[in-house]
Amino acid sequence: MYDIKKPICPVEKAFILDNKFRRWIHNPRKILGSYLKEGMTVLDIGCGPGFFSLDIARTVGRSGRVIACDVQEGMLQKVRNKIHGTELEQRITLHRCQKNKIDLSEHVDFVLAFYVVHEVSNQEQFLREIGGILSPNGQLLIVEPPFHVSIDEFEETIRTARKIGFSPTEMPKILFSKAVVLQME
């Protein structure tokens, strides 16, 4: 996912990313509910152990699809274990991206990058690749942690996105986070 410049959460600490406390703070249905519709194809980039992926799959329904994407095979294995033998197994495609490329060619309707963009060293290249796979009217939700990402760094990400043709459409309020919804112009 583009030369990680900061350490990413190791698989051994995946429980930090998926627990009841986090579900209370970052309830996937509350955060994503207004952006997702049945039948959509959604890319959950940096999916980790699938905290958002499973709820996204339930929301997009049987006719929808989730591409759960992570650079760590161990995180994808955690998702695989959660969905094995369930109806979600048919809706969630696991995709291991490269360190410097997402490597998807199909179009998606929505991209979730939750606490991911600050870990990418070449944000412009990363955002260009996302822009290239977003369907017309598709949206990208970037959510960044408040302590790892300063206001200036977050604004720089938005400036970079604007430079390549994204336009901010909303700045949602997400607890303990900085967030922006972007759409290609």
N, C-alpha and C positions, 0 to 999 in steps of 0.2 A: 504494500500500500504506500509506496513512495518513501523509501529510505527513512525509516522511523528515526526521528531525532531525539526523542525522549523515551525513557523506558515504558514499555507497555505492561499491562497487568499480566503477570505470569499465570499459566493455567492453574498452578497450585493455589492461587488466591482468587479463583473464579467466584468463590462464595461471596466475596465482597461485592461483586457485580450483580448477584442474583440472590436476594434474600427478602424476607418480609418487611424489614425496615425500609429498604430501598423501594419496594413496591408501594409503601405508604407515601414516600416522598415523590417518587417518579412513577406514578401509576400510568402504565402504557396506554390504557384506554382513554384516560382523561387527556393525556398529552397529545395523542394521535387521532382520537376519535373524529375530530372535525375535518381531518385531511384525507382519511381513508374511506373508500367505498368498496362495496362488493365488486369483485371481478378485476380489481387493480393488480398490477404487478409492482411489487415493492422491493427495493434493494435496502437491506439492513447492513450497512457497511461497518465493519468492526463489531460484529454481532456478539462477540464474546460467547458466553454460555447460553445465549438465546433469550435473555431477559425480555427484549421487545419482540423478537421474531415470532414467538408462539402466539402472543396476543394479536400481532399483525395478521398472522395466518387465520386466526378465528374471525377477525374483522373483515378480511377480504373474501371470506367464504370459499365455498367449493370451487367457484369459477375463478378465484383469484390465485395469486402465487406470491411467495416470498423467496427472495434469494438472500440467504443468510451467508454473509461474506466475512471472512476473517483471514488474517495472515498466519494464525497459529492453528495447526491441525488439531491440537488438543482441545481448543475451544469448540471447533466444529464437531469433534467427537462428543463433547458434552451435549450439544444440541441433538446430534444423532441419537444419543441414548435417551433423551427426553421424549423424542417423537416416535421412536421405534414402536411399531405395532399400534399406533394411533392414527386417526383420520388425518392428522396434521402432516404425517409422513408424505402424503400425496401432494401437499400444498407447499412444502418447504424444500427448496433446492439448496444444498450446501455447496459453497464455492470457496475454494482457497485461492485468495489473490496472491500475487507476487509481492515482494517487498517494494517494488517500484512501479507496480501497475495493477489496476483492478482486474483488467483483462476480461471484460464482458463486451459482447457486441450487440446483444439484444436490447431493445428499448424498454424502459421502465417508466411507470407513471409517478412514482414517488421514491425519493431517496432519504433515508434517515442516517445521519452522521452524528451520533450521540457520543460526546466526549472523545472524538476521534481526530478532528482536523488539526488540533494543536500538536498531535504526534507526528504529523506529516512534514517532512522538510521542504518539499517543493509543492506548496499549496496551489500555485497557479496551474501546474501540470495536472495535479489531482482534480481540481475544479473543472479544468478543460475536459478531462476524461468523463467526468460526471455529466457535464453539459452535452457531451456527444452521445450519451445513451438515454438522456431524458426525452420522453415523448413530448410532442407539442403540448403546451400547458402543464407539463409535469412540474413538480415542485421538489425542492431540496430543503430539508430542515436540518440546520446545523445547530447543535446545542453544545456548549463548552462549559467546563467547570470554572467556577469563579476564582479559585485560588491558584490554579495552574495557568490561567489565561487572563491577562490584564485587559482593561477596557481598550487600551491602545492596540494591543495585539488582536483583539476581537474586531475592532474597527478596521484594522489592516486586512484581515481576512475578508471583510465585506468589500473593501476597496478593490482587492484582488478579484473578487467575484464580479464586481461591476465592470472591471477592465475587460473581462472576457465575455461579457454580455448578459450576466445575471442581473436581475433587478430585485431588491428587497420588497416583499409584499406585506410582511408582517413581522413584528418583534414580539412573539408570544412570551408571556410570563410563565417561566418554569422555575420552580423552587430550586435555590442554590445553583443557578445556571444563568448563562447569557445565551440567548437564542435568536435566530433569524430564519425566516422562510424566504427562499429565493426562487425565482422563476426566470427562465431564459426569455429575453426580450424578443 
